Each structure stands twice: as C-alpha cells, then as structure tokens.
Amino acid sequence: MKQQEFDAVNNDGQMRLLDDLQGLLEKQIEMARKGNLRRVEALAAQADSIVAGIVQTRVLQQPEFDDRREHLTKLYKKLELVLAAGKDAVGRQLRRVGSGRKTLQAYRKYG
C-alpha cells in the first residue's frame, strides 16, 4: 500500500471515530432532555471507548481537525448544561416532596 493510500484509509478511520463520537454526544443530549439518564450513562460508556481511540490516534491534535474539536467541545458543554438543568429540576422536585411530607406529618400530628 502506498503512503498516500495509507493516509487516506487512516484519515477515513479518524473521521469515522469523530462522526461516531458526535453522534453519541447528540444522542446523549437528546436522552438527557427526555430524562432518560440510564441511556445517557450507557451512551457515555460507548463514547469513552471512542474517545480512547481518538486519543490514541491524536486526530484532534491535527490542525485540519480544529473545527471538529471545537464542535465536539460545544456538544460536551451542551450535554453538561442539559444534565445540570435536569439535576436542578430534580432538586426542586425533591424539596417539594419534602415540604409535602412535612405538611402531611403536621396534619397527622394535629389532625
């Protein structure tokens, strides 16, 4: 195999890794918005193995992939924000449940 052919095959593999990671991040964001955290966690495990491949190939250190690196970084930040918003919503719900339980206990005690 000529060097040029090897580079093309290697480049295709690197692009596939980046495409796979992007797809998993987009799916995680979708699942996080739907509140399906188990699926988010399962997808994160898949993403970890892809990230390991990306790190091994050092594809994101190459200048021609700067745009992809920026896009993936934005997706990670978006996922982080969606998960943080979900955590905040769960915290509010837990506080309401706690308040409701205290109210019920007060009614039982004095009612």
N, C-alpha and C positions, 0 to 999 in steps of 0.2 A: 504494500500500500504506500502510495506516495505521501509525502508530508502534507501536501495541500488537501488530499482526500482525508487523511487522518484528522487534520484540523477541522474540516467540515463535519465529520462524524462526531468529534469531541464537542464542537460548538452546538450541534443539534442536541446532544445529550445534556449539555448545560442549560440550553433553552428549555428543554423538557422539564428539568428539575425546577427551574424558575416558574414555569407555567403551572406545574403541579402545586408548588407552594402557594402561588397566587390563588389558585382555585380552592385550596383548602382554607386559606385565610378568609376568602369571600364566603365560603360555606359556614365557617365558624361564626362570622359576623351575623349571618342570617339566622343561625341556630340560637345565638345569644339573644338576638332580638325577640325570638319566639320563646325564650326562656328554657330552651332545651339544653341545659348545662351538661348533661351526660354526653350528649352528642358533641358538644364543644370540646369536652375532655377527650373523647375518642379521636376526634379530628386532630387535636393537639398532639396526640401520640404519633399519628401518622406524619404530621408536619415535622416533628422532631427528627425522624429518620431522614426526611428530605433535606432538612437544614444541615444535618451531618454530612450529607453528600455535597451540598453546596459549599460548606466549609472546606471539605476535603479537596474539591476541585478549585477552590479560590476564585470562582467565577465572578463574585461581586467585587473583587479587588481590581478587576479589569475595567479600564475607563469606559469602554464601549457599553458597559452594563450599568453606568451611573443612573440612568433614568429608571431602570428596573429596580435598582437598590432603593431609590427614593420612593417609588411606588409601593414596594413591599414594606418599607418603613411606615408609610402613611396607613397602609392596611393594618399593620400591627397596632399603631396608635388608635385607629378607629375601633379595633377589637377591644383594646384596653378601655376606651371610653364607654363602649356598649356594656361591657362587663361591670364597670364601675357604676354605671347608671342602674343596672339590674341589682347590684348589691345594695345601693341606696334605697331602691324601691322595696326590697325585701326587708331592710332595716325598718323602714316606715311601717310596713305591714306588721312586723313583729311588735313594734311599740304599740300599735293599735290593738293587737291581740292581747298584749299585756295589760293595757288600760281596760279593755273589755273584761278580762278575767278579774281585775281588781273591783270593777263595778259589780260584777256578779257575786263576788265574795262579800261585798258590802251589803247587797240585797239579802243574801242568805243569812248574814250575821244579824241584821236589823229587821229583816222582813219577816 
